[in-house]
């Protein structure tokens, strides 16, 4: 297959590039390196089946060039982070909505077979029902959540109007190897790992009882592969929770991190945790139902949160210590 992975130098995108290259597909990576890193894909550049296009999804010509001759698009490019979208809603909208629409148009015009895109659990918004079921969402709580919901609406319209096959994957708090621990908008797990490795006290927003369905990267790769290979027509043109289907609160998560990291450095077990105010736009609890993905895509996640966290901690220790 010829697969285009947008945002292919980012955390999830680079893992997808590596995986599909190892399966002997032709892989094109489109990235503008706003949040992705060349070091994530540097080892792939000499592979004859890999092509890097430095470009921006906000530029329709870049999108058309990248989708030319492509069978499948795995659209990962986006500006993530709820706080970033609150601080700068205009740029988040330009990338996540206008850029997304550019990619849909380019995929339609170049005859792409299927367009699989990173949706988000933030779409559930203020809905308090647990577990989260795909057809029951609330009102968005951040500009970021609005952009990801708009993506789903655009994908549905392109399926109905132009016949473009689409599948949206609502990612739930993905973590794992290559996730960037640095920067103002770093995700909580890699950020806390780096702080603990440096003997710094992590700061938990709130009392630590907010919970998340933390999802290991290999489960996400599995879902992307199922989404582009499924021959089940009733599985197309819809969205799926992409998660493990279990939840862990932040206090538990930090306890696990300290436990696993202290196997490498016993002093980490005694590092104090600091508690700060709740963060604007955060939802209290997140837990996915994965029944739809199991039924229509034969999804069977291989990694529990604890299993994935052990793998992630080992990777960070070996690569970033």
C-alpha positions as CSV (number, residue, x, y, z in Angstrom):
1,X,0.0,0.0,0.0
2,X,1.0,3.6,-0.5
3,X,0.2,5.4,2.8
4,X,0.5,9.1,3.5
5,X,0.9,9.9,7.2
6,X,0.4,13.6,8.0
7,X,2.2,14.8,11.1
8,X,4.5,11.8,10.5
9,X,7.4,13.3,12.5
10,X,5.2,13.7,15.6
11,X,4.7,11.2,18.4
12,X,1.9,9.1,17.0
13,X,2.8,9.8,13.4
14,X,6.4,8.7,13.6
15,X,5.3,5.4,15.3
16,X,2.9,4.8,12.5
17,X,5.6,5.6,9.8
18,X,7.9,3.1,11.4
19,X,5.2,0.4,11.8
20,X,3.9,0.6,8.2
21,X,7.4,0.8,6.7
22,X,8.3,-2.4,8.6
23,X,5.3,-4.0,6.9
24,X,6.9,-3.1,3.5
25,X,4.5,-0.4,2.5
26,X,5.4,2.8,0.7
27,X,5.1,5.6,3.3
28,X,5.0,9.3,2.7
29,X,5.5,11.6,5.7
30,X,4.1,15.2,5.5
31,X,5.2,17.4,8.4
32,X,6.0,21.1,8.9
33,X,8.0,20.3,12.1
34,X,5.9,22.8,14.2
35,X,5.5,20.1,16.9
36,X,7.1,17.1,15.2
37,X,10.8,16.3,15.3
38,X,13.3,15.2,12.7
39,X,15.0,12.9,15.2
40,X,11.7,10.8,15.4
41,X,12.1,9.8,11.7
42,X,15.8,10.3,10.9
43,X,16.5,6.6,10.9
44,X,13.8,6.1,8.3
45,X,15.0,8.5,5.7
46,X,17.5,6.1,4.0
47,X,14.7,3.6,3.5
48,X,13.9,3.4,-0.2
49,X,10.1,3.1,0.6
50,X,10.1,6.2,2.7
51,X,9.5,9.8,1.5
52,X,9.6,13.0,3.6
53,X,7.7,16.0,2.4
54,X,8.3,19.1,4.4
55,X,5.0,21.0,4.0
56,X,2.0,22.5,5.8
57,X,-1.6,21.2,5.7
58,X,-2.7,24.9,5.7
59,X,-1.3,25.0,2.2
60,X,-3.6,23.2,-0.2
61,X,-0.8,22.7,-2.8
62,X,1.3,20.8,-0.2
63,X,-1.7,18.6,0.5
64,X,-2.3,17.9,-3.2
65,X,1.4,17.1,-3.7
66,X,1.4,14.7,-0.7
67,X,-1.8,12.8,-1.6
68,X,-0.8,12.3,-5.3
69,X,-0.9,8.5,-6.0
70,X,-1.7,7.7,-2.4
71,X,-4.0,4.8,-1.5
72,X,-4.6,5.6,2.2
73,X,-4.2,8.7,4.4
74,X,-3.6,8.5,8.1
75,X,-4.2,12.1,9.1
76,X,-2.4,12.8,12.4
77,X,-1.3,16.4,11.8
78,X,-3.0,18.8,14.3
79,X,-2.2,21.3,17.0
80,X,-3.0,19.3,20.1
81,X,-3.5,20.5,23.7
82,X,-6.5,22.1,25.3
83,X,-4.5,24.9,27.0
84,X,-2.8,25.8,23.7
85,X,-6.2,26.2,22.0
86,X,-7.4,28.4,24.9
87,X,-4.3,30.6,24.6
88,X,-4.4,30.7,20.7
89,X,-7.7,29.6,19.3
90,X,-7.1,31.1,15.8
91,X,-4.0,29.0,15.0
92,X,-5.6,25.9,16.4
93,X,-8.6,26.5,14.1
94,X,-6.4,27.2,11.1
95,X,-4.5,23.9,11.5
96,X,-7.2,21.7,12.8
97,X,-10.1,22.8,10.7
98,X,-8.8,24.6,7.6
99,X,-5.9,22.2,7.4
100,X,-8.2,19.2,7.8
101,X,-10.5,20.5,5.1
102,X,-7.5,21.0,2.7
103,X,-6.6,17.3,3.3
104,X,-10.1,16.1,2.6
105,X,-10.3,18.1,-0.6
106,X,-6.8,16.9,-1.7
107,X,-7.7,13.3,-0.9
108,X,-11.0,13.6,-2.8
109,X,-9.4,15.2,-5.8
110,X,-6.5,12.6,-6.0
111,X,-8.7,9.6,-5.6
112,X,-7.5,8.4,-2.2
113,X,-9.3,5.2,-1.2
114,X,-9.7,5.9,2.5
115,X,-9.1,8.7,4.8
116,X,-8.5,7.7,8.5
117,X,-8.1,10.6,10.9
118,X,-7.2,11.3,14.5
119,X,-10.3,12.4,16.3
120,X,-10.4,13.1,20.0
121,X,-12.0,12.1,23.2
122,X,-12.3,15.9,23.9
123,X,-15.4,15.7,21.7
124,X,-17.4,14.2,24.6
125,X,-17.2,17.6,26.3
126,X,-19.4,18.1,29.2
127,X,-21.2,14.8,28.9
128,X,-21.0,13.1,32.3
129,X,-22.1,9.6,31.2
130,X,-19.4,6.9,31.6
131,X,-18.2,4.9,29.7
132,X,-18.2,7.2,26.7
133,X,-20.2,5.8,23.8
134,X,-19.6,7.1,20.3
135,X,-23.1,8.4,19.6
136,X,-23.6,10.3,22.9
137,X,-21.5,13.5,23.2
138,X,-21.9,16.7,25.2
139,X,-21.0,20.3,24.5
140,X,-17.3,21.1,23.8
141,X,-15.3,22.6,26.7
142,X,-12.4,24.1,24.7
143,X,-11.6,25.5,21.2
144,X,-9.5,22.4,20.6
145,X,-12.6,20.2,21.3
146,X,-14.6,22.3,18.8
147,X,-12.0,21.8,16.1
148,X,-11.9,18.0,16.6
149,X,-15.7,17.8,16.5
150,X,-15.8,19.9,13.3
151,X,-13.4,17.3,11.8
152,X,-15.9,14.6,12.4
153,X,-18.7,16.6,10.8
154,X,-16.6,17.4,7.7
155,X,-15.5,13.8,7.3
156,X,-19.2,12.7,7.4
157,X,-20.2,15.2,4.8
158,X,-17.3,14.2,2.5
159,X,-18.4,10.5,2.8
160,X,-22.0,11.3,2.0
161,X,-21.4,13.9,-0.7
162,X,-18.3,12.7,-2.5
163,X,-18.1,9.0,-1.6
164,X,-14.7,9.4,0.2
165,X,-14.4,6.5,2.7
166,X,-13.6,8.0,6.1
167,X,-13.0,6.6,9.6
168,X,-12.4,8.8,12.7
169,X,-10.4,7.5,15.7
170,X,-11.2,9.2,18.9
171,X,-7.9,8.9,20.7
172,X,-8.0,8.7,24.5
173,X,-4.9,10.1,26.2
174,X,-2.3,8.3,24.1
175,X,1.2,7.7,25.6
176,X,4.3,5.8,24.8
177,X,7.8,5.9,23.2
178,X,8.7,9.1,21.3
179,X,6.2,11.3,23.1
180,X,7.8,14.6,23.7
181,X,8.4,15.4,27.4
182,X,9.4,19.0,26.8
183,X,7.6,22.2,26.1
184,X,4.7,24.1,27.6
185,X,2.1,21.7,26.3
186,X,3.8,18.4,27.0
187,X,1.5,15.5,27.9
188,X,1.3,14.5,31.5
189,X,3.0,11.1,31.4
190,X,6.3,12.0,29.6
191,X,6.4,15.3,31.5
192,X,6.1,13.6,34.9
193,X,8.6,10.9,33.8
194,X,11.3,13.5,33.0
195,X,10.6,15.4,36.2
196,X,10.9,12.3,38.3
197,X,14.1,11.2,36.5
198,X,15.5,14.6,37.3
199,X,14.4,14.3,41.0
200,X,11.9,17.1,40.5
201,X,8.4,17.1,42.1
202,X,5.6,16.8,39.5
203,X,2.6,19.1,39.9
204,X,-0.8,17.5,39.6
205,X,-3.7,19.8,38.6
206,X,-6.4,19.4,41.2
207,X,-6.6,16.7,43.9
208,X,-5.4,13.9,41.6
209,X,-8.8,12.2,41.5
210,X,-9.5,13.2,37.8
211,X,-9.2,9.9,35.8
212,X,-8.3,9.1,32.2
213,X,-8.4,6.1,29.9
214,X,-4.7,6.2,29.2
215,X,-4.0,4.4,25.9
216,X,-0.6,2.9,24.9
217,X,0.7,3.7,21.5
218,X,0.7,0.1,20.2
219,X,-3.1,-0.1,20.7
220,X,-3.4,3.1,18.6
221,X,-1.3,1.6,15.9
222,X,-3.5,-1.5,15.9
223,X,-6.6,0.7,15.5
224,X,-5.1,2.6,12.5
225,X,-4.2,-0.7,10.8
226,X,-7.7,-2.1,11.3
227,X,-9.2,1.1,10.0
228,X,-7.3,1.0,6.7
229,X,-7.5,-2.8,6.1
230,X,-11.1,-3.5,7.1
231,X,-13.3,-4.9,4.3
232,X,-16.4,-4.5,6.4
233,X,-18.5,-1.8,4.6
234,X,-20.6,-1.2,7.7
235,X,-17.4,-0.3,9.6
236,X,-16.8,2.7,7.3
237,X,-17.8,6.4,7.5
238,X,-18.1,6.5,11.3
239,X,-16.0,7.2,14.4
240,X,-14.5,4.8,17.0
241,X,-13.2,5.2,20.5
242,X,-9.5,4.3,20.5
243,X,-8.6,3.3,24.0
244,X,-8.1,0.4,26.3
245,X,-11.4,0.7,28.1
246,X,-10.2,1.2,31.7
247,X,-9.5,4.3,33.7
248,X,-6.8,5.4,36.1
249,X,-6.7,8.5,38.2
250,X,-3.7,10.9,38.3
251,X,-2.7,9.8,41.9
252,X,-2.6,6.2,40.8
253,X,-0.7,7.1,37.6
254,X,2.0,8.9,39.6
255,X,2.3,6.0,42.0
256,X,2.8,3.6,39.1
257,X,5.4,5.9,37.6
258,X,7.4,6.2,40.9
259,X,7.2,2.4,41.3
260,X,8.5,1.6,37.8
261,X,11.1,4.3,37.7
262,X,12.5,3.4,41.2
263,X,13.5,0.1,39.8
264,X,16.2,2.1,37.9
265,X,16.7,4.7,40.6
266,X,15.5,3.9,44.1
267,X,15.6,7.6,45.2
268,X,12.6,8.3,42.9
269,X,10.3,6.4,45.3
270,X,10.6,9.3,47.9
271,X,9.9,12.3,45.6
272,X,7.1,14.4,46.8
273,X,4.1,15.2,44.6
274,X,2.7,18.8,44.6
275,X,-0.9,19.7,44.0
276,X,-2.1,22.8,42.1
277,X,-5.3,24.3,40.8
278,X,-7.6,22.5,38.3
279,X,-6.8,23.4,34.7
280,X,-9.4,25.3,32.5
281,X,-11.2,23.1,29.9
282,X,-10.3,19.8,31.6
283,X,-13.0,17.1,31.9
284,X,-13.1,15.3,35.3
285,X,-13.3,11.7,34.1
286,X,-12.7,9.9,30.8
287,X,-13.5,6.2,30.1
288,X,-14.1,4.7,26.7
289,X,-16.5,2.0,25.6
290,X,-14.6,0.0,23.0
291,X,-17.5,-2.3,22.2
292,X,-18.1,-0.7,18.8
293,X,-14.5,-1.1,17.7
294,X,-14.5,-4.7,18.9
295,X,-17.7,-5.5,17.0
296,X,-17.0,-3.7,13.7
297,X,-13.2,-3.7,13.5
298,X,-12.3,-6.8,15.6
299,X,-10.3,-4.5,17.8
300,X,-8.5,-6.3,20.7
301,X,-6.1,-4.0,22.5
302,X,-3.0,-5.8,23.5
303,X,-1.6,-3.4,26.2
304,X,-3.3,-2.5,29.5
305,X,-2.3,0.9,31.0
306,X,0.2,-0.7,33.4
307,X,1.8,-2.9,30.7
308,X,2.1,0.0,28.4
309,X,3.5,2.3,31.2
310,X,6.2,-0.2,32.0
311,X,7.3,-0.2,28.3
312,X,7.1,3.6,28.1
313,X,9.2,4.1,31.3
314,X,11.8,1.7,30.1
315,X,12.0,3.5,26.7
316,X,12.4,6.9,28.4
317,X,15.0,5.6,30.8
318,X,17.1,4.1,28.0
319,X,16.7,7.0,25.5
320,X,16.4,10.2,27.6
321,X,18.2,9.6,30.8
